Amino acid sequence: MATPLTDQEKRKQISIRGIVGVENVAELKKGFNRHLHFTLVKDRNIATPRDYYFALAHTVRDHLVGRWIRTQQFYYEADPKRVYYLSLEFYMGRTLQNTMINLGLQNACDEAIYQLGLDMEELEEMEEDAGLGNGGLGRLAACFLDSMATLGLAAYGYGIRYEYGIFNQKIRDGCQVEEADDWLRHGNPWEKARPEYMLPVHYYGHVEETKDGSKWVDTQVVLAMPYDTPIPGYMNNTVNTMRLWSARAPNDFNLRDFNVGDYIQAVLDRNLAENISRVLYPNDNFFEGKELRLKQEYFVVAATLQDVIRRFKTTKKGSPVRTSFESFPEKVAIQLNDTHPAMAIPELMRIFIDIEKLDWDTAWDLTVRTFAYTNHTVLPEALERWPVELLEKLLPRHLQIIYRINQVHLDRIAALYPEDMEKLRKMSLIEEDGCKRVNMAHLCIVGSHAVNGVAQIHSNIIKTDVFRHFSELEPEKFQNKTNGITPRRWLLLCNPGLAELIAEVIGEDYVKDLSQLRKLNDFVDDVSLIRDISRVKQDNKVKFAQYLENEYRVKINPSSMFDVHVKRIHEYKRQVLNCLHIITMYNRIRMNPTAPFVPRTVIIGGKAAPGYHMAKLIIRLITSVGDVVNNDPVVGNKLKVIFLENYRVSLAEKVIPATDLSEQISTAGTEASGTGNMKFMLNGALTIGTMDGANVEMAEEAGEENLFIFGMRVEDVAEMDKRGYDAMLYYKRIPELKQVMDQITSGYFSPKNPDLFKDLTDMLFKFDRFKVFADFEDYIKCQEKVSKLYQNPKEWTKMVIRNIAATGKFSSDRTITEYATEVWGVEPTDLKIPPPNEPREAIEETARALKKL
């Protein structure tokens, strides 16, 4: 059972977690009992913990609704420029605690639930994660929504309401097994269906040329039903909207034409249309050119653009309806989160030309000024290249438009670079080698006024390598926007002990201005701060160790170093390199059991795409090594290996605050940014990493001496690519590496099946694109430095404080402020929308104030 807060604790927590007023608590209890009775139709005798969670969720939601309606009224009055963030993924995780924090209700709710004799943590654990994303790209979208609301931007997230999110991962006999994520099974208290805004989306058919222009006819229609989720800003009364579309078959589906008589089959076939929003594709950094995936991409785009145009045309009562599109880019900004929503570019052109009857040049000018594109990866296998044949069948009018965009584009290049056929070939939107394909990244670059990478090093690689010809043509188009994370979820919510401690030292304003963490530099040598930071970390480790024991029946030593590597399983992220280090440590202990050894618990977690054989084999290797290490009496408590099952947002919130060492060890030039790295840094872990992605900027901010940097730099990798990488060289030269590889190859970790890891060892020796052996030696040496520092807790903690003090740059508030001012042409505001208890006139007043600004 939760214990009540002492008066001192309440005073301490007033600022960050909201005020506990008697009236407030009484009102929450009343709301809770009302929902239990009227919404859930239960009494306290038969209610389950899940009923209690739903009652609390509905009670908290009640506090959102007034502000949500108010915010939309305010946007209607003020008519600001709107920002539309289009993404196929929004990896939201849980909503309850985040909502309580952003509304300043956490303490009052804690007290109310305590007085009702319930345990808040047990209720929070009942909530399903909204797992509508694979990893970094989807979680970034979620952090961005939080920041856009907190910065008072009139912003909307648009995506798909997948019935099944990212699969649940089970580990059986050391292997990953996927289970469907039926996250809506018990209902979702945070969403509101909006059937009145249902819209048609068209597929297939053909194009007819008429005197009035092109007509796309004989299409199949699927309906898009919107579900709205409120997105509260932090303590500013702004509540924005995430609108997710769900596919519905029209009522006359398959009944109009050929299917006369087979009524039953026609109704059963409605599933075919509704499959569009059934399931999230579980690939991270990999393109799978399936028809259903292209249908999903067009589905979100077509529904969203109809909504955007409806909202653009609707102005305040008394104002004339907008008929001219001249001001469209002054009122609408659309951000494409990777190329997944790229069909928005030809779709907006189709609307402008075929429906609104604009001429090509006007339509194109408006389109380019409206769109901006974020690139998320340089891995060639991740770039979307759709077969022309598929587009011709599914979206024939869009293919025509893409061809015309390409023609105009290539004419321009031919005029600038006559005779340079190679440049034309490389810059074309259509790739002609073998199967004709549309390069969606090229479409996005040509159709947008701004293109950005997600960390400085990544943006440079885009400009000088991947899209070099485009950046030479239009250098002003290319920008950098280094990713960030929301400090509300990734500090206040997941690490309240640390958040409160920081607030005691530097005040609570840092929550909305993370750059203020710099002030902690004045306290690096403060003995009491060093002690307190260390205590908070130890408390978090004990709590996580307890969680592991309860959930997985594994006992770990909370005083060992928690060495954590959590992210999607992928060759480029090099979980294998970590594994080689584990085996090296194991061999050293076995060889000299009495030598001093800094105890470690190595925790590796993450999902492998179901069809990615090598990634699944990597999981198998980690679990197999764990079986050997964890059961060897010689090793005892010195080294433990845990594979963390079903890594997801809600599990990240538990493991990150408990981490001592964060592993960020991708081959230089492969990880576009990474955001997990930032979460660990903010939560008092030290980083071992390569100079890749945002690690580079983390080292810049904190000083390279405050991170454990190792391995090849981008230049070294390029140099090695020229020379050729020979894995055998390292194997022969480094005895510890040879020993480790011989053990894996000989079946030391798979005695029942000695060839189990043959595909993996073959890859490492013969065709390892990510050069694991090349960084092995430096990695091992760097890990020795880590262990050495960990033996000096005071110096370790001082380095932790320097790291926390340097995380200000990595707030998504900073990232979004840069997008707003440099890409979208909007200004963040700290104007507070009047709360629901103030009269409507207050809104008009605030709207006038915003217009003046």
C-alpha positions in Angstrom: 0.0 0.0 0.0 1.3 3.5 -0.8 2.3 5.6 2.3 0.9 9.1 2.7 3.2 12.1 2.1 4.5 13.8 5.2 3.9 17.5 5.4 7.5 18.1 4.6 7.3 16.0 1.5 4.1 17.7 0.4 5.8 21.1 0.8 8.8 19.9 -1.1 6.7 18.6 -4.0 4.1 21.4 -4.3 5.8 23.0 -7.3 6.5 20.1 -9.7 3.7 17.7 -8.9 0.9 20.1 -8.2 -0.9 21.3 -5.1 -2.8 19.1 -2.7 -5.9 21.2 -1.8 -8.6 19.7 0.4 -11.3 20.7 -2.1 -9.2 19.3 -5.0 -8.9 15.9 -3.3 -12.6 15.8 -2.3 -13.6 16.6 -5.9 -11.3 13.9 -7.4 -12.7 11.3 -5.0 -16.2 12.3 -5.9 -15.4 12.1 -9.6 -13.7 8.7 -9.1 -16.8 7.2 -7.2 -19.1 8.7 -9.8 -17.3 7.1 -12.7 -17.0 3.8 -10.9 -20.7 3.9 -10.5 -22.1 5.5 -13.7 -19.3 4.8 -16.3 -18.1 1.4 -15.2 -21.4 0.3 -13.4 -19.5 -1.4 -10.5 -19.4 -1.0 -6.8 -16.4 -1.4 -4.5 -17.3 -5.0 -3.7 -16.9 -6.3 -7.2 -14.6 -3.7 -8.8 -11.2 -5.0 -10.1 -7.9 -3.0 -10.2 -8.6 -2.4 -13.9 -12.0 -0.9 -13.0 -10.2 1.4 -10.6 -7.7 2.4 -13.3 -10.6 3.3 -15.7 -12.4 5.2 -13.0 -9.3 7.3 -12.3 -8.5 7.7 -16.0 -12.0 9.1 -16.7 -11.7 11.4 -13.6 -8.5 12.8 -14.9 -9.9 13.0 -18.4 -12.7 15.2 -17.0 -10.1 17.8 -16.1 -8.8 17.7 -19.7 -12.1 18.2 -21.5 -12.8 21.8 -20.6 -9.3 22.8 -21.5 -9.4 20.8 -24.7 -12.6 22.6 -25.9 -11.2 25.9 -24.7 -8.0 25.4 -26.7 -9.9 24.7 -29.9 -12.2 27.7 -29.3 -9.1 29.8 -28.8 -7.5 28.6 -32.2 -10.8 29.3 -33.9 -10.8 32.9 -32.5 -7.1 33.6 -33.0 -6.8 31.8 -36.4 -3.1 31.1 -36.0 -0.9 29.3 -38.6 -1.5 25.6 -38.0 1.2 22.9 -37.8 0.4 19.4 -39.0 2.9 16.6 -38.0 2.3 13.7 -40.3 3.7 10.4 -39.1 2.9 6.7 -39.6 4.0 6.1 -36.0 3.2 7.7 -32.6 4.8 5.7 -29.9 2.9 7.2 -27.0 3.2 4.7 -24.2 0.9 5.3 -21.2 -1.2 8.4 -20.8 -2.5 8.6 -17.2 0.6 9.8 -15.3 1.7 12.1 -18.0 -1.7 13.8 -18.0 -1.7 14.2 -14.2 1.8 15.8 -14.3 1.0 18.2 -17.2 -2.2 19.3 -15.5 -0.5 19.6 -12.1 -2.9 17.0 -10.6 -0.4 14.3 -9.6 -0.2 15.0 -5.8 -3.9 15.6 -5.5 -4.6 12.3 -7.3 -2.1 10.4 -5.2 -3.7 11.7 -2.0 -7.3 11.0 -3.3 -6.3 7.4 -4.3 -4.6 6.9 -1.0 -7.6 8.1 0.9 -9.8 5.7 -1.1 -7.5 2.9 0.2 -6.0 2.1 -3.2 -2.4 1.9 -4.5 -1.7 4.4 -7.2 1.2 2.4 -8.7 -0.9 -0.7 -9.0 -3.5 1.3 -11.0 -0.9 2.9 -13.2 0.4 -0.6 -14.1 -3.1 -1.6 -15.4 -2.8 0.8 -18.4 -1.7 -0.7 -21.7 1.0 1.1 -23.7 -0.2 2.7 -26.9 2.5 1.0 -28.9 1.8 2.6 -32.2 5.5 2.8 -33.2 8.6 0.8 -33.6 11.3 2.8 -31.9 13.0 6.2 -32.2 11.0 7.7 -35.0 7.6 7.0 -33.4 8.7 8.0 -29.9 10.2 11.3 -31.3 6.8 12.1 -32.7 5.2 11.6 -29.2 7.8 13.8 -27.6 7.3 16.5 -30.2 3.5 16.5 -29.5 4.2 17.1 -25.8 6.6 20.0 -26.7 4.3 21.6 -29.3 1.5 21.7 -26.7 3.8 23.0 -24.0 5.1 25.8 -26.4 1.5 26.8 -27.2 1.7 25.9 -30.9 -1.6 25.3 -32.8 -0.3 21.8 -33.8 -2.0 18.5 -34.7 -0.5 15.0 -34.9 -2.0 12.9 -37.7 -1.5 9.2 -38.0 -3.2 5.8 -38.0 -5.1 4.2 -35.2 -3.7 0.7 -35.6 -5.8 -2.0 -34.0 -2.6 -3.9 -33.2 0.5 -2.0 -32.3 4.1 -3.2 -32.1 4.0 -7.0 -31.2 4.5 -8.2 -27.6 7.9 -10.0 -27.4 8.1 -13.2 -25.5 11.4 -15.1 -25.0 10.9 -18.8 -25.2 13.9 -21.2 -25.1 16.1 -18.2 -25.7 14.2 -17.1 -28.9 12.0 -14.2 -29.6 8.3 -15.1 -30.2 5.8 -12.5 -31.3 2.3 -12.1 -29.8 -0.3 -9.7 -31.2 -0.7 -6.5 -29.2 -4.4 -6.3 -28.6 -4.1 -2.9 -26.8 -7.7 -1.9 -27.4 -9.2 -5.0 -25.8 -10.4 -3.3 -22.7 -11.2 0.0 -24.5 -9.2 3.3 -24.5 -10.4 6.0 -22.1 -8.3 8.7 -23.7 -9.7 8.7 -27.2 -12.9 10.2 -28.6 -14.3 8.8 -31.8 -15.5 11.5 -34.2 -17.8 9.7 -36.8 -19.2 13.1 -37.9 -15.8 13.9 -39.5 -15.6 10.6 -41.4 -14.0 11.0 -44.8 -13.7 8.9 -48.0 -10.3 7.7 -49.3 -10.0 6.3 -52.9 -7.9 3.5 -54.4 -7.4 1.8 -57.7 -9.6 3.0 -60.7 -8.2 4.8 -63.7 -7.7 8.3 -65.0 -9.9 9.8 -67.7 -8.9 13.0 -69.6 -11.9 15.3 -70.0 -12.2 18.9 -71.2 -12.2 19.9 -67.6 -8.9 18.1 -66.9 -8.0 14.7 -65.5 -10.6 12.7 -63.6 -9.8 9.8 -61.3 -12.8 7.4 -61.7 -14.1 3.9 -60.9 -12.2 4.0 -57.6 -12.8 1.8 -54.5 -13.7 3.8 -51.5 -12.6 3.2 -47.9 -13.9 5.5 -45.1 -11.5 7.1 -42.6 -13.0 7.5 -39.1 -11.1 9.9 -36.8 -10.3 9.2 -33.2 -9.0 12.2 -31.2 -6.7 12.0 -28.3 -6.0 15.1 -26.1 -2.4 16.3 -25.8 -1.9 18.5 -22.8 0.9 21.0 -22.6 2.8 21.4 -19.3 0.8 23.6 -16.9 -0.4 26.1 -19.6 -4.0 25.0 -20.2 -3.3 24.2 -23.8 -4.7 20.8 -24.9 -3.9 20.0 -28.6 -5.2 17.0 -30.6 -3.7 13.9 -32.0 -6.1 12.6 -34.7 -5.7 9.0 -35.7 -7.6 7.5 -38.6 -9.3 4.1 -38.5 -10.5 2.3 -41.7 -14.1 1.5 -42.2 -15.9 -0.1 -45.1 -18.7 2.0 -46.6 -22.2 0.5 -46.0 -22.7 -0.4 -49.7 -19.2 -2.1 -49.8 -19.3 -5.0 -52.3 -23.1 -4.8 -52.4 -23.5 -2.3 -55.3 -22.3 -4.3 -58.3 -21.1 -7.8 -59.1 -22.0 -9.3 -55.7 -25.7 -9.4 -56.1 -27.1 -12.3 -54.1 -24.1 -13.1 -51.9 -25.0 -10.7 -49.2 -23.3 -12.6 -46.4 -20.0 -12.8 -48.3 -20.2 -9.1 -49.1 -20.5 -8.2 -45.4 -17.7 -10.6 -44.5 -15.5 -8.9 -47.2 -15.8 -5.6 -45.3 -12.7 -6.8 -43.4 -10.6 -6.3 -46.6 -11.2 -2.6 -46.5 -10.8 -2.4 -42.7 -7.5 -4.3 -42.7 -5.8 -1.0 -43.7 -5.6 0.1 -40.1 -5.4 -3.3 -38.6 -1.7 -3.6 -37.8 1.6 -1.6 -37.5 4.4 -2.9 -39.8 7.0 -4.0 -37.3 10.1 -2.9 -39.2 12.6 -0.3 -37.9 15.1 1.1 -40.5 13.9 -1.4 -43.2 11.7 -0.9 -46.2 9.2 -3.7 -47.1 7.4 -2.7 -50.3 4.0 -4.3 -49.6 0.8 -3.1 -51.1 -1.0 -2.9 -47.7 1.8 -0.6 -46.4 1.4 1.7 -49.4 -2.4 1.7 -48.8 -1.7 2.7 -45.1 0.6 5.5 -46.2 -1.9 6.9 -48.7 -4.8 6.4 -46.2 -3.3 8.7 -43.6 -2.3 11.3 -46.2 -5.6 11.5 -48.1 -7.8 11.7 -44.9 -5.5 14.3 -43.3 -5.3 16.6 -46.3 -9.1 16.7 -46.6 -9.2 17.7 -42.9 -6.5 20.3 -43.4 -8.3 21.9 -46.3 -11.6 21.9 -44.5 -10.1 23.6 -41.5 -8.3 26.1 -43.8 -11.6 27.0 -45.5 -13.5 27.3 -42.2 -13.0 30.8 -40.7 -14.7 32.6 -37.9 -18.4 33.2 -38.2 -19.0 36.5 -39.8 -15.7 36.2 -41.8 -16.0 35.2 -45.4 -15.2 31.6 -46.2 -11.7 31.3 -47.7 -12.0 30.5 -51.4 -8.5 31.6 -52.5 -5.6 29.3 -51.7 -3.1 32.2 -52.0 -2.6 32.3 -48.2 -2.4 28.5 -47.7 1.3 28.3 -46.8 0.8 31.3 -44.4 -1.8 29.3 -42.6 -0.6 25.7 -42.9 2.7 24.0 -42.3 3.0 20.2 -42.9 6.0 18.2 -41.5 6.7 14.8 -43.1 8.1 12.5 -40.5 10.4 10.5 -42.9 9.2 9.5 -46.3 6.3 7.4 -45.0 3.7 10.2 -45.6 5.4 11.4 -48.9 2.3 10.7 -51.0 1.0 13.9 -49.3 3.0 15.9 -52.0 1.2 14.4 -55.1 -2.1 14.3 -53.2 -2.0 18.0 -52.4 -1.2 18.7 -56.0 -4.1 16.5 -57.1 -6.5 18.4 -54.8 -5.2 21.8 -56.0 -5.3 20.9 -59.7 -8.1 18.4 -60.2 -10.5 19.6 -57.5 -9.7 23.3 -56.8 -8.7 23.9 -60.5 -5.5 25.7 -59.8 -2.9 25.9 -62.6 0.2 23.7 -62.2 2.8 26.4 -61.4 0.6 28.0 -58.7 -0.3 24.6 -57.2 3.4 23.6 -57.1 4.5 26.8 -55.5 1.9 26.5 -52.7 2.8 22.8 -52.2 6.5 23.3 -51.8 6.0 26.3 -49.4 3.7 24.1 -47.3 5.8 20.9 -46.9 9.0 20.2 -45.0 10.7 16.8 -44.8 12.7 15.1 -42.0 15.1 12.4 -43.0 15.7 9.7 -40.3 18.2 7.3 -41.8 21.1 6.9 -44.2 20.9 3.1 -44.4 20.1 2.2 -48.0 17.8 -0.7 -47.0 15.6 1.7 -45.2 15.0 4.1 -48.1 11.5 3.8 -49.6 11.4 3.0 -53.3 8.0 2.0 -54.5 7.6 0.0 -57.7 5.9 2.1 -60.5 3.8 -0.9 -61.4 2.2 -0.9 -57.9 1.6 2.8 -57.9 0.0 2.6 -61.4 -2.5 0.0 -60.1 -3.2 1.6 -56.7 -2.9 5.3 -57.3 -2.8 6.0 -61.1 -3.5 9.7 -60.9 -0.7 10.2 -58.3 1.8 8.4 -60.6 0.9 10.8 -63.4 1.5 13.7 -61.1 4.8 12.3 -59.9 5.9 11.9 -63.5 5.1 15.5 -64.2 6.9 16.7 -61.1 9.9 14.7 -62.2 9.8 16.1 -65.7 9.8 19.7 -64.5 12.6 18.8 -62.1 14.8 17.1 -64.7 14.2 19.9 -67.2 15.6 22.3 -64.6 18.7 20.2 -64.0 19.3 19.6 -67.7 19.2 23.4 -68.3 21.7 23.9 -65.4 24.0 21.0 -66.3 23.7 20.2 -70.0 25.3 17.0 -71.1 25.5 15.6 -67.5 23.4 12.5 -67.9 24.9 10.9 -64.8 23.5 13.8 -62.6 20.1 13.4 -64.2 20.1 9.7 -63.5 21.2 10.2 -59.9 18.7 13.0 -59.2 15.6 11.6 -60.9 12.6 10.7 -58.8 12.3 7.6 -61.0 15.0 4.9 -60.7 15.2 2.9 -64.0 17.7 0.1 -63.1 15.7 -3.1 -63.3 12.3 -2.6 -61.8 11.2 1.0 -62.2 10.7 2.6 -58.8 9.9 6.0 -57.3 12.5 7.2 -54.9 10.3 8.7 -52.1 13.2 10.7 -50.5 13.9 12.5 -53.8 10.1 13.2 -54.1 10.2 14.7 -50.6 13.3 16.9 -51.2 11.9 18.3 -54.5 8.5 18.8 -53.0 9.6 20.6 -49.8 11.0 24.0 -48.9 13.1 22.5 -46.0 14.9 19.2 -45.5 16.5 18.3 -42.2 18.6 15.6 -40.6 18.2 14.8 -36.9 21.7 15.4 -35.5 24.6 17.6 -36.8 26.7 14.7 -38.0 23.7 13.1 -39.8 22.7 16.4 -41.5 26.3 16.7 -42.7 26.3 13.2 -44.1 23.0 14.0 -45.9 24.4 17.1 -47.5 27.8 15.8 -48.5 27.0 12.2 -49.4 23.4 10.7 -49.6 21.7 13.8 -51.2 24.9 15.6 -52.3 23.6 16.6 -55.7 20.4 18.0 -54.2 22.2 20.1 -51.6 24.6 21.5 -54.3 21.5 22.5 -56.3 19.6 24.1 -53.3 22.0 24.5 -50.3 19.5 26.8 -48.5 17.0 23.9 -48.3 19.1 21.7 -46.1 19.1 22.2 -42.3 19.9 20.4 -39.1 17.4 19.9 -36.2 19.0 17.8 -33.5 16.4 15.6 -31.9 15.3 16.0 -28.3 13.2 14.3 -25.6 10.4 15.7 -23.4 11.7 16.3 -19.8 8.1 15.8 -18.5 8.0 12.1 -19.3 11.7 11.4 -19.3 12.5 13.1 -15.9 9.4 14.2 -13.9 7.4 11.1 -14.6 10.0 8.4 -14.7 12.4 9.8 -12.1 10.6 11.9 -9.5 13.3 11.6 -7.0 15.9 13.1 -9.3 13.4 15.8 -10.6 12.7 16.9 -7.0 16.3 16.9 -6.0 17.2 19.2 -9.0 14.3 21.5 -8.2 15.6 21.9 -4.6 19.0 22.9 -5.9 18.1 25.2 -8.9 14.3 25.8 -8.6 11.6 24.2 -10.7 11.7 26.5 -13.8 14.1 24.0 -15.6 11.0 21.8 -16.4 10.1 24.3 -19.2 13.6 25.5 -19.8 16.0 22.6 -19.6 19.0 24.8 -20.4 18.8 25.9 -16.7 20.4 22.6 -15.8 23.7 24.3 -16.5 23.3 25.8 -13.0 24.2 22.4 -11.6 27.8 23.0 -12.7 28.1 25.3 -9.7 27.4 22.3 -7.4 29.6 19.6 -8.9 31.8 19.5 -5.7 28.9 20.0 -3.3 29.2 17.0 -0.9 25.5 16.9 -0.1 24.5 17.0 -3.8 26.9 14.2 -4.6 25.5 12.1 -1.7 21.9 12.8 -2.8 22.4 12.1 -6.5 24.1 8.9 -5.5 21.2 8.0 -3.1 18.5 8.6 -5.8 20.4 6.3 -8.2 20.7 3.6 -5.6 17.0 3.8 -4.7 16.1 3.5 -8.4 18.4 0.5 -8.8 16.9 -1.3 -5.8 13.4 -0.6 -7.1 14.3 -1.9 -10.6 16.0 -5.0 -9.1 12.8 -5.7 -7.1 10.8 -5.3 -10.4 13.0 -7.8 -12.1 12.7 -10.2 -9.3 8.9 -9.9 -9.2 8.5 -10.1 -13.0 11.2 -12.5 -14.2 12.2 -14.3 -11.0 15.9 -13.1 -11.5 17.9 -11.9 -8.5 20.4 -9.2 -9.2 22.9 -7.4 -7.0 21.8 -3.7 -6.8 25.4 -2.6 -5.8 26.8 -4.0 -9.2 27.1 -1.6 -12.1 24.0 -1.6 -14.2 25.3 -1.7 -17.8 22.3 -1.2 -20.1 21.8 -1.6 -23.8 18.2 -1.1 -24.8 17.0 -0.2 -28.3 15.8 -2.1 -31.4 18.0 -5.1 -32.3 19.8 -4.3 -35.5 23.3 -5.2 -36.8 24.2 -1.5 -37.1 23.4 -0.9 -33.4 26.0 -3.6 -32.6 24.5 -5.5 -29.7 27.0 -8.2 -30.9 29.9 -6.0 -29.8 28.4 -5.8 -26.3 28.0 -9.5 -26.4 31.7 -10.0 -27.2 32.6 -7.8 -24.3 30.4 -9.9 -22.0 32.2 -13.1 -23.1 35.6 -11.4 -22.7 34.7 -10.4 -19.1 33.5 -14.0 -18.5 36.7 -15.4 -19.8 38.8 -13.1 -17.6 36.9 -14.1 -14.5 37.2 -17.8 -15.3 40.9 -17.5 -16.0 41.6 -15.7 -12.7 38.7 -16.1 -10.3 40.4 -14.3 -7.4 41.5 -11.2 -9.3 39.5 -8.1 -8.3 36.6 -7.5 -10.6 34.0 -4.7 -10.6 30.7 -6.5 -10.5 28.3 -5.8 -13.5 24.8 -6.6 -14.4 24.6 -6.3 -18.2 21.0 -5.7 -19.3 20.2 -5.9 -23.0 16.7 -5.4 -24.4 14.9 -4.7 -27.6 12.7 -6.2 -30.3 13.9 -7.7 -33.6 11.7 -7.3 -36.7 9.9 -10.7 -37.1 11.4 -11.3 -40.5 15.0 -10.2 -39.6 16.8 -13.5 -39.2 20.2 -12.0 -38.1 18.6 -9.8 -35.4 16.7 -12.8 -34.0 20.0 -14.8 -33.9 21.6 -12.0 -32.0 18.9 -12.3 -29.3 19.5 -16.0 -29.2 23.3 -15.4 -28.7 22.6 -13.0 -25.8 20.3 -15.4 -24.0 22.6 -18.3 -24.6 25.6 -16.4 -23.2 23.4 -15.4 -20.3 22.5 -19.0 -19.6 26.2 -20.0 -19.4 27.4 -16.9 -17.4 24.5 -16.8 -14.9 24.8 -20.5 -14.0 28.6 -20.7 -13.7 29.5 -21.0 -9.9 33.0 -19.6 -10.6 31.4 -16.3 -11.8 29.0 -16.1 -8.9 27.7 -12.6 -8.3 30.4 -10.8 -10.3 28.7 -10.9 -13.7 25.0 -11.3 -14.6 23.4 -11.1 -18.1 19.7 -10.2 -18.4 17.8 -10.1 -21.6 15.0 -7.6 -20.9 11.8 -9.0 -22.5 9.3 -6.8 -24.4 11.2 -3.5 -24.1 8.7 -0.7 -24.6 8.0 2.9 -23.4 6.7 1.9 -20.0 9.7 -0.4 -19.4 12.1 2.3 -20.5 10.6 4.5 -17.8 11.7 1.9 -15.3 15.1 0.8 -16.5 16.5 4.2 -17.6 16.5 5.8 -14.1 18.2 2.8 -12.7 21.1 2.7 -15.2 24.7 3.4 -14.5 26.2 2.9 -17.9 24.4 3.6 -21.2 25.6 1.7 -24.3 25.5 3.8 -27.6 27.9 1.8 -29.7 26.7 2.0 -33.4 29.3 2.1 -36.1 30.1 5.8 -36.7 27.9 7.2 -39.5 25.0 4.8 -39.1 22.8 6.0 -36.2 21.1 9.2 -37.4 20.7 10.6 -33.9 19.5 8.3 -31.2 17.3 9.6 -28.4 17.7 6.9 -25.8 21.2 8.3 -25.3 19.7 11.6 -24.2 17.2 9.9 -21.8 20.1 8.1 -20.0 22.2 11.2 -19.8 19.3 13.2 -18.3 18.7 10.4 -15.7 22.2 10.2 -14.4 23.8 7.5 -16.4 27.3 7.8 -18.0 27.6 7.0 -21.7 30.0 4.6 -23.5 29.7 5.3 -27.1 31.1 6.0 -30.6 31.2 9.4 -32.2 27.9 8.8 -33.9 24.5 10.5 -34.0 23.8 12.8 -31.1 26.6 11.3 -29.1 28.8 13.8 -30.9 26.8 16.7 -29.5 26.5 15.2 -26.1 30.3 15.0 -25.9 30.4 18.6 -27.2 28.0 19.8 -24.5 29.5 17.9 -21.5 33.1 17.7 -22.7 34.5 14.6 -24.3 36.3 13.8 -21.1 32.9 13.2 -19.4 31.9 10.5 -21.8 33.6 7.2 -22.6 34.2 7.7 -26.3 35.9 4.9 -28.3 36.2 3.5 -31.8 36.5 4.7 -35.4 35.2 8.1 -36.4 33.2 8.7 -39.6 36.5 9.5 -41.4 38.1 6.3 -40.2 35.2 4.2 -41.4 35.3 5.9 -44.9 39.0 5.3 -45.0 38.5 1.6 -44.1 35.8 1.3 -46.8 38.3 2.5 -49.3 41.0 0.0 -48.1 38.6 -2.8 -47.5 37.7 -4.2 -44.1 39.3 -7.6 -43.3 37.8 -9.1 -40.2 40.4 -12.0 -40.2 43.2 -9.5 -39.5 41.7 -8.6 -36.1 40.8 -12.2 -35.3 44.4 -13.3 -35.8 45.9 -10.2 -34.0 43.8 -10.0 -30.9 44.0 -13.2 -28.7 40.9 -12.3 -26.6 38.8 -11.8 -29.7 40.0 -15.1 -31.2 39.1 -16.9 -28.0 35.6 -15.4 -27.9 34.9 -16.2 -31.6 36.3 -19.7 -31.2 33.9 -20.3 -28.3 30.9 -19.1 -30.2 31.9 -21.1 -33.3 32.7 -24.3 -31.5 29.3 -24.4 -29.7 30.5 -23.4 -26.2 27.3 -21.4 -25.7 25.1 -23.9 -27.7 26.4 -27.4 -26.8 23.2 -29.1 -28.1 23.6 -27.3 -31.5 27.2 -26.3 -32.1 26.3 -24.7 -35.5 23.5 -22.6 -34.1 25.4 -19.3 -34.6 27.0 -20.2 -37.9 25.1 -17.5 -39.9 26.1 -14.9 -37.3 29.8 -15.9 -37.2 29.9 -16.1 -41.0 28.5 -12.6 -41.2 31.1 -11.3 -38.7 34.0 -12.9 -40.6 32.9 -12.4 -44.2 30.4 -9.6 -44.7 30.1 -7.4 -41.7 29.1 -4.0 -43.0 29.3 -2.6 -39.5 32.9 -3.6 -38.7 32.4 -5.1 -35.2 36.0 -6.5 -34.9 37.5 -3.1 -35.9 36.2 -1.5 -32.8 36.6 -4.5 -30.4 40.0 -3.6 -28.9 39.2 0.0 -28.2 35.8 -0.9 -26.8 37.4 -3.4 -24.3 40.0 -0.8 -23.2 37.3 1.8 -22.8 35.2 -0.6 -20.7 38.2 -1.0 -18.4 38.3 2.8 -17.9 34.6 2.6 -17.0 35.2 -0.1 -14.4 38.1 1.9 -12.9 36.0 5.0 -12.5 33.1 3.1 -11.0 35.4 2.0 -8.1 35.6 5.7 -7.2 31.9 6.6 -6.4 32.6 10.2 -5.7 34.4 10.9 -9.0 31.8 8.8 -10.8 28.9 10.9 -9.4 30.7 14.2 -10.1 30.9 13.1 -13.8 27.2 12.2 -13.6 26.4 15.7 -12.4 28.4 17.3 -15.2 26.4 15.1 -17.7 23.0 16.1 -16.2 24.1 19.7 -16.3 24.8 19.4 -20.0 21.5 17.9 -21.2 19.7 21.2 -21.6 20.2 21.2 -25.4 18.5 17.8 -25.7 15.0 18.9 -24.7 12.4 18.5 -27.4 11.3 22.0 -26.4 14.5 23.3 -28.0 14.1 21.1 -31.1 10.5 22.3 -31.6 11.4 25.9 -31.0 13.9 25.6 -33.9 11.4 23.8 -36.2 8.8 26.5 -35.3 11.0 29.5 -36.1 13.2 28.1 -38.9 10.9 25.8 -40.8 7.2 26.4 -39.9 7.2 30.2 -39.5 5.4 30.2 -36.2 6.4 31.5 -32.8 6.2 29.6 -29.5 4.2 31.5 -26.8 3.9 31.3 -23.1 0.4 32.9 -23.2 -1.8 30.8 -20.9 -5.2 30.0 -22.4 -7.9 31.0 -19.8 -9.1 28.0 -17.9 -12.6 26.6 -18.3 -14.0 28.4 -15.2 -13.3 31.9 -16.8 -15.9 33.4 -19.2 -15.7 33.0 -23.0 -14.7 36.7 -23.4 -11.4 35.9 -21.7 -10.6 33.7 -24.8 -11.3 36.5 -27.2 -9.1 38.7 -25.2 -6.2 36.2 -25.2 -6.7 35.7 -28.9 -6.3 39.4 -29.5 -3.2 39.4 -27.4 -1.8 36.6 -29.5 -2.5 38.4 -32.8 -0.7 41.5 -31.4 2.3 39.3 -30.7 
